[in-house]
Amino acid sequence: MADFETTTRADDCRVWAWGLANVETATSPWDVEMGTTLDSFIERIKKMPSIIYFHNLKFDGYFIIDYLFRVLRFENVDKFPNAREFSSIIDHMGQFYMITVNWGNGKKTEFRDSYKKLPFKVAVIAPAFQLPETKGSIDYHAPRPIGHKLTAEEKKYLAADVLIVARAIKMELDAGMVKLTVGSDSLADFKKMLGKEIFAKMYPVLPETMDAEIRKAYRGGFTYSDPRFQGKITRSGRTYDVNSLYPSVMYDRILPHGVPVWREGYPETTENYPLAVMSITFTAKLKKNHIPCIQVKGSGQFLATEYQTHIKEPVTLSCTNIDLALWEDHYDMDIISYNGGWLFQGVAGVFAEYIDKWTKVKQENEGGMRVLAKLHLNSLYGKMGSNPDITGKVPVFENDIVKLKTGPTETKDPIYTAVAVFCTAYARDVTIRAAQDNYATFAYADTDSLHLLRDTDPEGLWVDPKALGAWKYEYSFTRALFLNAKRYIEHLDPQHWHAPEDHDSNKHGEHHGPGCEYETHVAGLPVEVSEIVTIEDFQPGRRFTGKLNPRHVPGGIVLEEVGYTLPTW
C-alpha cells in the first residue's frame, strides 16, 4: 500500500513525501517506509515484483506516468509491456484501474486503485472498519522545498493514511476478494457458489446486437424532488431507507435467465416467459396527484434528467414490462405502436443463497467484515450489467504534460445485462410506488430513500429496522430545503445530531459528524464545505469556496480552488 503527498503549486509540482507498507505485515507506523522524492520511491519498488495499491490511483498515477515518460523515457503500449514499457487500464471516463510497468530488470510492478475495491474516503474507512488509526490533517500548502525533511507531524499523518487502507485491503484479500474491483469479487463469489457450469447455462453470453437492444431498457435509480415543496423551507418530517434495496429485489423477485425469444409487436408475457423488454412509441400525460416517473434521454425535446409530466409528441423508448405497468398506473398513455421485444424465462431465488450468506455476515459482524458484506450485497447486480464496450483512454505525453486520449475500440463479452435491467426496474417500482402511497407528504426520493413531511410512521409502509426489503426509519428533521435532485439540506431533530451508526450516507462521508445539526447532500460540493452549510446558506446563486478541481501540469496534478455555486431552481 502506498501514498503520495504532493506540492500544490503549478510551477513546482512534485512528490514531497511517499509512504509504503506491506499489506500482509504492516501493523504500526514503524512498518511504513517513507521517502521524500519520487526518484527514491521508484528505486525502492523496482527491485522486486509487486502489486502496489494507491487509494485514488487517478491522482497518484499521473505522477507515476509523468515520471515514466519524462525521466525514464518509457514507451506506453496497449497490453503486456516488455522491457522499459508500461501499459494502463483507464476507462472512457478517465478512471484509473491499473498501471503495469516492466522496469527492464526482469521485474514488473502493478499499480492498482484500492478505491475500486473500497469506494470510500480514507476518513470513512477508519471508523467503518473500526481501525485504531484515524485520518489526520496537515497544512497541505505549507512550503516544502526540495530537500525538505519530514516532521513528526507529517510522518504521523502519512503513516495513518497508508495503514488505514492497508489494513482494510488485507481484510478484503483475506476474505478472498483478490480481483481488481469489488464488482468482480462479488461476481466471482456468486459463480463459485452457484457453480460455473450452472451459471453459464442460466446466463449465456448473448450476441452483441441483442445485448445492445436489451441494454436500452437499463436505467438507474429514481431521484426526484417534488415541485410542491421545492425551494421552500418545509415543516418537520422523517426519512426512511430501504434495507438493502437491490439485494431485496434480487432475493425473491422473478428475474430473467436463458436465451430470450423475439416477438413482433406486443411481446405478451406468459407463464413460461413472464418478463419482457420491449420498444414502444407513445404519448403520455401525468394523472392528477401522481408522481412522474418517465425520463426521455437522447432527445433534444426533453432534459434527460427530468421526469416528464406531459409528452405531447410521440417518443420511442425501451422498457421492461415492470416499467410499463408503473407508467400506465401514473400516466394516461396513448401507445401508438409496440415495436417488438424480447421475452425472458424467469425464476425467483437464484441469488437467495448468496444474499443470505452476506446478510448473515453483515448482521453478525461489526467493523471491516460488516463493510465487506455490504459491498458484496450491493455490487453484484451492477456487475451483471457491465458494458461490453470497454474502449478506454491511453496516456500520452504532449507539451510536457500527461494527457489522456481515446484508445482503440475494444469490446468484451457481456455478462447478462437483463438481470441488471430488471433489478433496477423492480427497485424503481418499490421506491416510486411507496412515494405515491404517501403522496400527500412526499417531498423527496433518492433511489432507496423517502423524505416525508410527517412525524409518525406512514400507514401502508412496511417499517422494520432490519428486515430485508423493509423501510427503516433513519432520522427526523425539524425543517428542510429541497432544491432539486441531489441537492437538499435537512435540519436534524436534536436526538439525531449524532449520526445513526448505520446511516447510508456515512459510507460517502456526507453526513455531518457527531454533534452536527444538518444532513446536507449537494452533488459536487465537498464534504468540508457541506459540514458548515446551513439552511440559510441555501440560496440560488450562492457561491461557496472549498471545491477543488485537478489541473494537469508538468510533473503531475495540482488541485485548484474553483468554488461551487448553487443553481437556481
C-alpha positions in Angstrom: 0.0 0.0 0.0 1.4 3.4 -1.0 0.5 7.1 -0.8 2.0 10.3 -2.2 2.0 13.7 -0.7 2.4 16.4 -3.3 3.0 20.1 -3.6 0.2 22.4 -4.5 2.0 24.9 -6.8 1.7 24.5 -10.6 5.2 25.8 -11.1 6.7 23.3 -8.6 4.5 20.1 -9.0 6.3 17.1 -7.4 6.1 14.4 -4.7 7.5 15.7 -1.4 6.7 12.5 0.6 5.8 8.9 0.0 4.8 6.1 2.3 4.9 2.4 1.6 3.7 -0.6 3.7 3.4 -4.3 3.2 -0.3 -5.1 3.4 0.3 -8.6 4.8 2.6 -7.5 7.7 2.1 -3.8 8.5 0.6 -3.2 11.9 2.1 0.0 13.2 3.6 3.3 12.0 7.0 1.8 12.3 6.1 -0.6 9.4 5.6 2.3 7.0 8.6 3.1 4.9 8.9 6.8 3.9 10.9 8.9 1.5 10.8 12.4 0.1 11.3 12.1 -3.7 9.7 10.2 -6.5 13.1 9.0 -7.6 13.7 7.2 -4.3 10.2 5.7 -4.5 10.8 4.3 -7.9 14.2 3.0 -6.9 12.7 1.2 -3.9 9.8 -0.6 -5.7 11.5 -1.6 -8.9 13.8 -4.1 -7.1 11.1 -6.7 -6.7 7.9 -7.8 -8.5 4.9 -6.3 -6.6 1.3 -5.2 -6.6 1.0 -1.7 -5.1 -2.3 -0.1 -4.2 -2.9 3.6 -4.2 -6.2 5.0 -2.9 -7.3 7.1 -5.9 -4.8 6.0 -8.5 -6.2 8.6 -10.8 -4.3 11.2 -8.8 -1.1 9.4 -7.8 -1.0 7.6 -11.2 -0.4 10.9 -13.1 2.8 11.5 -11.1 4.0 7.9 -11.9 3.2 8.2 -15.6 4.8 11.6 -15.9 7.9 10.1 -14.3 7.9 7.2 -16.7 7.6 9.4 -19.8 9.8 12.3 -18.6 12.6 10.8 -16.7 12.8 7.2 -17.7 11.7 7.7 -21.4 9.5 4.6 -21.2 7.1 3.7 -24.0 3.3 3.2 -23.5 1.8 0.1 -25.0 -1.7 -1.4 -25.1 -1.0 -4.6 -23.2 1.7 -6.8 -21.8 4.6 -4.3 -21.6 8.1 -5.5 -22.5 11.3 -4.1 -21.1 11.1 -0.3 -20.4 7.4 -0.2 -21.3 4.2 0.3 -19.4 0.5 -0.2 -20.0 -2.6 1.1 -18.3 -6.3 0.3 -17.8 -8.1 3.6 -17.8 -11.8 3.7 -18.7 -13.6 6.1 -21.0 -14.3 8.4 -18.0 -10.7 8.7 -17.2 -10.9 6.5 -14.1 -7.6 4.6 -13.4 -7.8 0.9 -12.7 -4.2 -0.3 -13.1 -0.8 0.7 -14.4 1.6 -2.1 -15.2 5.3 -1.3 -15.5 8.1 -3.5 -16.9 11.3 -2.0 -15.4 13.7 -3.7 -17.8 15.5 -5.6 -15.0 13.3 -8.6 -15.0 10.8 -7.1 -12.5 7.3 -5.8 -13.0 5.0 -3.6 -10.9 1.3 -3.4 -11.0 -0.2 -0.2 -9.5 -3.8 -0.8 -8.6 -6.6 1.5 -7.4 -7.8 0.5 -3.9 -10.7 2.8 -4.3 -12.2 0.4 -6.8 -12.3 -2.2 -4.0 -13.0 0.2 -1.2 -15.2 3.0 -2.6 -14.9 5.2 0.5 -12.7 8.1 1.5 -9.9 7.3 3.9 -11.6 9.3 6.7 -14.6 7.0 6.3 -12.7 3.7 6.1 -11.1 4.1 9.6 -14.3 4.3 11.7 -16.2 1.9 9.3 -13.6 -0.8 9.8 -13.1 0.1 13.4 -9.4 0.7 13.0 -7.1 2.1 15.6 -5.8 4.8 13.3 -7.7 7.9 12.4 -7.4 10.2 9.4 -5.4 13.2 10.4 -4.8 16.6 8.7 -1.8 18.8 7.9 -1.2 22.1 6.1 -1.1 21.0 2.5 0.0 24.4 1.3 3.0 24.8 3.7 6.3 25.4 1.9 8.2 22.2 1.4 11.3 22.9 -0.7 13.4 20.2 -2.4 15.3 18.5 0.4 12.6 19.1 3.0 12.8 16.7 5.9 9.6 15.2 7.2 8.4 16.5 10.5 7.0 14.2 13.2 3.5 15.5 12.4 3.9 14.8 8.7 5.2 11.3 9.4 2.3 10.5 11.7 -0.2 11.8 9.1 1.4 9.8 6.2 1.7 6.6 8.3 -2.0 6.8 9.2 -3.1 7.2 5.6 -1.1 4.2 4.5 -2.0 2.0 7.4 -5.8 2.7 7.3 -6.2 1.5 3.7 -3.6 -1.3 4.1 -5.5 -2.9 7.0 -8.8 -2.7 5.1 -7.3 -4.1 1.9 -5.8 -7.0 3.9 -9.3 -7.8 5.2 -10.5 -8.0 1.7 -7.7 -10.2 0.5 -8.1 -12.5 3.5 -11.8 -12.8 2.6 -10.8 -14.0 -0.9 -11.5 -10.6 -2.6 -8.5 -10.6 -4.9 -10.0 -9.2 -8.1 -9.4 -5.7 -9.5 -12.8 -4.4 -8.4 -15.3 -5.2 -5.7 -17.9 -6.0 -8.5 -15.5 -8.6 -10.0 -15.0 -10.0 -6.5 -18.8 -10.3 -6.0 -19.3 -12.0 -9.4 -16.6 -14.5 -8.7 -18.1 -15.3 -5.3 -21.5 -15.8 -6.8 -20.2 -18.0 -9.7 -18.4 -20.2 -7.2 -21.5 -20.6 -5.1 -23.8 -21.3 -8.0 -21.3 -23.4 -9.9 -19.7 -22.2 -13.1 -21.5 -24.7 -15.4 -24.9 -23.7 -14.0 -24.0 -20.0 -14.3 -23.0 -20.4 -17.9 -26.3 -22.3 -18.7 -28.5 -19.8 -16.9 -26.7 -16.7 -18.0 -25.3 -17.4 -21.5 -23.3 -14.8 -23.4 -25.8 -13.1 -25.7 -24.9 -11.7 -29.1 -23.7 -8.1 -29.1 -26.7 -6.7 -31.0 -29.2 -8.5 -28.7 -27.4 -7.2 -25.6 -27.4 -3.7 -27.0 -31.2 -3.8 -27.5 -31.8 -5.1 -24.0 -29.4 -2.5 -22.6 -31.6 0.3 -23.8 -34.0 -0.5 -21.0 -31.3 -0.2 -18.4 -32.0 2.8 -16.1 -30.7 3.9 -12.8 -32.4 4.8 -9.5 -35.3 7.2 -9.0 -34.2 10.5 -7.7 -36.8 13.2 -7.5 -37.6 16.4 -5.7 -41.3 17.1 -5.6 -42.1 20.6 -7.0 -44.8 21.2 -4.4 -42.2 21.6 -1.8 -39.2 22.6 -3.9 -37.3 25.7 -3.0 -39.3 26.2 0.2 -38.4 25.7 3.8 -40.6 22.8 4.9 -42.2 21.7 8.1 -40.8 18.7 10.1 -40.5 15.3 8.6 -39.0 11.8 8.6 -36.6 9.9 6.3 -36.8 6.2 5.5 -34.4 4.0 3.7 -35.0 0.5 2.3 -32.9 -2.2 4.0 -30.7 -3.3 1.1 -33.0 -2.4 -1.8 -31.2 -4.1 -4.7 -30.4 -7.3 -2.7 -34.0 -7.4 -1.6 -35.4 -7.4 -5.2 -32.7 -9.9 -6.2 -33.8 -12.2 -3.3 -37.3 -13.0 -4.3 -38.4 -11.3 -7.5 -38.7 -13.1 -10.7 -35.5 -12.4 -12.7 -34.5 -13.4 -16.2 -32.3 -16.2 -17.4 -31.6 -18.1 -20.5 -31.7 -17.0 -24.2 -34.7 -14.7 -24.8 -37.1 -15.1 -27.7 -38.1 -12.2 -30.0 -41.7 -11.3 -30.6 -43.0 -8.8 -33.1 -45.5 -6.1 -32.0 -46.5 -6.6 -28.4 -44.4 -9.2 -26.6 -47.1 -10.7 -24.4 -45.7 -12.4 -21.3 -46.7 -16.0 -20.5 -46.2 -18.3 -17.6 -43.1 -19.7 -19.2 -41.9 -16.3 -20.3 -43.0 -13.8 -17.6 -40.6 -11.0 -18.4 -40.3 -8.7 -21.4 -38.0 -5.9 -22.6 -39.8 -4.0 -25.4 -39.8 -0.9 -27.5 -42.9 1.3 -27.5 -43.9 4.6 -29.3 -46.3 6.7 -27.2 -47.5 10.0 -25.8 -48.4 10.4 -22.2 -49.9 12.8 -19.7 -49.4 12.5 -15.9 -52.5 11.7 -13.9 -53.7 14.2 -11.3 -51.8 13.9 -8.0 -49.4 11.3 -9.3 -45.6 11.3 -9.3 -43.9 11.5 -12.7 -41.5 8.6 -13.5 -40.7 8.7 -17.2 -37.4 10.2 -18.4 -36.6 10.7 -22.1 -32.9 10.6 -22.8 -31.2 11.3 -26.1 -33.8 13.7 -27.3 -33.5 17.4 -28.0 -37.0 18.0 -26.8 -36.5 16.9 -23.2 -33.9 17.3 -20.5 -32.6 13.9 -19.8 -32.5 14.4 -16.0 -36.2 15.5 -15.7 -39.2 13.3 -15.2 -41.8 14.3 -17.7 -45.4 15.3 -16.9 -46.7 15.7 -20.5 -45.2 14.0 -23.6 -47.2 15.6 -26.4 -45.3 14.4 -29.4 -44.6 10.6 -29.9 -41.4 9.3 -28.4 -39.9 5.8 -28.7 -38.4 4.2 -25.6 -37.4 0.8 -24.4 -38.7 -0.5 -21.1 -39.5 -3.7 -19.2 -43.0 -4.9 -18.5 -42.4 -3.8 -14.9 -41.7 -0.2 -16.0 -44.7 -0.2 -18.4 -47.1 -1.3 -15.7 -45.8 1.5 -13.5 -46.0 4.1 -16.2 -49.6 3.1 -17.1 -50.6 3.5 -13.4 -49.1 7.0 -13.3 -49.9 8.4 -16.8 -52.7 8.4 -19.3 -50.8 6.8 -22.1 -51.5 6.5 -25.8 -49.3 3.7 -27.1 -49.1 4.3 -30.8 -47.1 1.2 -31.6 -45.4 -1.8 -29.9 -42.2 -2.2 -31.8 -41.4 -5.7 -30.7 -39.4 -7.1 -27.8 -37.6 -9.9 -26.1 -39.4 -12.4 -23.8 -37.4 -14.0 -21.0 -37.8 -17.0 -18.9 -37.9 -16.1 -15.2 -37.1 -17.6 -11.9 -37.0 -16.4 -8.3 -34.5 -17.2 -5.7 -31.3 -17.8 -7.7 -29.5 -15.1 -5.7 -31.0 -16.0 -2.3 -28.2 -18.2 -1.1 -25.6 -15.5 -2.0 -27.7 -12.8 -0.3 -28.4 -15.0 2.8 -24.6 -15.6 3.2 -23.6 -12.0 3.1 -26.6 -10.7 5.0 -25.7 -13.1 7.8 -22.1 -11.8 7.7 -23.4 -8.2 7.9 -25.8 -8.9 10.8 -23.2 -10.9 12.9 -20.2 -8.6 12.5 -19.2 -5.1 13.1 -16.3 -3.2 11.5 -14.5 -4.5 8.5 -16.4 -7.7 7.8 -19.7 -5.8 8.0 -18.5 -3.3 5.4 -17.3 -6.1 3.1 -20.6 -7.8 3.4 -22.4 -4.6 2.4 -20.1 -4.2 -0.6 -20.8 -7.8 -1.7 -24.6 -7.3 -1.3 -24.7 -4.1 -3.4 -22.1 -4.8 -6.1 -23.3 -7.9 -7.9 -26.3 -6.6 -9.8 -24.3 -3.8 -11.4 -21.5 -6.2 -12.4 -24.1 -8.4 -14.2 -24.8 -5.3 -16.4 -21.2 -4.4 -17.2 -21.0 -2.6 -20.5 -19.2 -4.7 -23.2 -17.8 -1.6 -24.8 -14.5 -1.2 -22.8 -12.9 1.3 -25.1 -10.7 3.3 -22.7 -8.2 6.1 -22.7 -4.5 5.9 -23.1 -1.9 8.3 -21.7 0.3 10.4 -24.0 3.0 13.0 -23.3 2.3 16.2 -25.1 3.6 19.7 -24.4 5.4 18.4 -21.3 2.1 17.2 -19.8 0.5 13.8 -19.4 -2.9 13.8 -21.3 -5.5 11.1 -22.0 -6.7 10.3 -25.4 -9.4 7.8 -26.5 -7.8 4.5 -27.3 -8.7 1.9 -30.0 -12.2 0.4 -29.9 -12.3 -2.6 -27.6 -15.1 -4.9 -26.5 -15.6 -7.8 -24.2 -18.4 -10.3 -23.8 -21.4 -9.0 -21.8 -22.2 -10.9 -18.7 -26.1 -10.9 -18.5 -27.4 -7.4 -18.8 -31.1 -8.4 -18.3 -30.5 -9.2 -14.6 -29.3 -5.6 -14.0 -32.2 -4.2 -16.2 -34.9 -6.0 -14.1 -33.2 -5.4 -10.7 -33.2 -1.6 -11.3 -36.7 -1.8 -12.7 -38.0 -3.6 -9.6 -36.1 -1.2 -7.4 -37.6 1.9 -9.0 -41.0 0.3 -8.8 -40.6 -0.2 -5.0 -39.5 3.4 -4.4 -41.9 5.1 -6.7 -45.0 3.2 -5.5 -44.1 3.8 -1.9 -43.7 7.5 -2.6 -47.1 7.5 -4.4 -48.7 5.8 -1.5 -47.6 8.7 0.6 -48.2 11.4 -2.0 -49.7 13.9 0.4 -46.4 14.2 2.4 -43.9 13.0 -0.1 -41.1 15.6 -0.6 -38.0 13.8 -2.0 -36.7 10.4 -3.0 -33.2 9.2 -3.9 -33.0 5.5 -5.1 -33.8 3.8 -1.8 -34.9 6.7 0.4 -38.1 8.6 1.1 -38.3 12.0 2.8 -41.8 12.6 4.1 -43.3 15.6 5.8 -44.9 13.9 8.7 -44.0 13.0 12.3 -45.2 9.4 12.5 -44.7 6.2 10.5 -46.8 6.3 7.4 -49.6 3.8 7.0 -49.1 1.1 4.4 -45.3 1.3 4.6 -43.6 -1.8 5.9 -41.3 -0.3 8.6 -38.7 -2.6 10.2 -35.1 -1.7 11.2 -33.5 -4.9 10.0 -35.8 -7.0 7.7 -34.6 -7.3 4.1 -36.6 -5.0 1.9 -38.4 -3.2 4.7 -38.3 0.5 5.1 -36.0 1.6 8.0 -36.8 4.8 9.9 -33.5 6.7 9.7 -33.9 10.1 11.3 -36.3 13.0 11.9 -35.7 16.6 10.8 -37.3 19.8 12.1 -37.3 21.6 8.7 -35.7 21.1 5.3 -35.0 22.7 2.0 -35.1 20.6 -1.2 -33.7 22.4 -4.2 -33.8 19.6 -6.8 -32.3 16.1 -7.4 -29.1 15.5 -5.3 -29.4 19.0 -3.7 -31.0 19.3 -0.3 -30.4 20.1 3.4 -32.3 19.0 6.5 -32.0 20.4 10.0 -32.0 17.3 12.2 -34.0 16.8 15.3 -31.6 17.1 18.2 -31.9 13.4 19.0 -30.2 12.7 15.7 -27.4 15.2 15.8 -25.2 12.1 16.4 -25.3 10.3 13.1 -27.1 6.9 13.2 -24.4 4.2 13.2 -25.5 2.6 10.0 -26.7 5.6 8.1 -26.0 5.0 4.4 -24.5 8.5 3.8 -21.8 7.7 6.3 -20.1 5.5 3.6 -19.8 8.5 1.4 -18.7 10.8 4.2 -21.5 13.2 3.6 -23.4 13.0 6.9 -22.2 15.5 9.5 -20.2 14.2 12.4 -21.3 13.8 16.0 -22.9 17.0 17.3 -23.7 18.4 13.8 -27.2 19.7 13.1 -27.6 19.2 9.4 -27.9 16.4 6.8 -26.5 18.0 3.6 -26.4 16.5 0.2 -25.2 18.6 -2.7 -23.7 16.9 -5.8 -20.3 18.3 -6.3 -20.0 20.2 -3.0 -17.0 18.9 -0.9 -17.8 17.4 2.4 -15.6 20.0 4.1 -17.9 22.7 2.8 -21.2 20.8 3.4 -20.3 20.4 7.0 -20.6 24.1 7.7 -23.6 24.9 5.4 -26.9 25.9 7.0 -30.4 26.2 5.5 -30.0 29.9 5.4 -26.9 29.4 3.2 -29.1 27.6 0.6 -29.8 30.4 -1.7 -29.8 30.3 -5.6 -26.5 31.5 -6.9 -24.8 31.3 -3.5 -21.1 30.6 -4.0 -19.0 28.5 -1.7 -15.3 28.2 -1.6 -13.5 24.9 -0.9 -14.2 22.9 -4.1 -11.0 21.8 -5.8 -10.5 20.7 -9.4 -7.5 18.9 -10.8 -5.2 20.8 -13.2 -2.7 18.8 -15.2 0.8 20.4 -15.2 4.4 19.2 -15.8 5.1 16.7 -13.0 1.6 15.6 -12.3 -1.5 17.3 -10.9 -2.3 20.3 -8.7 -5.7 20.9 -7.1 -7.0 24.4 -7.7 -9.8 26.2 -6.0 -12.8 26.7 -8.3 -15.6 27.2 -5.9 -19.2 25.9 -6.1 -22.3 27.8 -7.0 -25.8 26.6 -6.0 -28.0 26.5 -9.1 -31.3 28.3 -9.5 -34.5 26.2 -9.3 
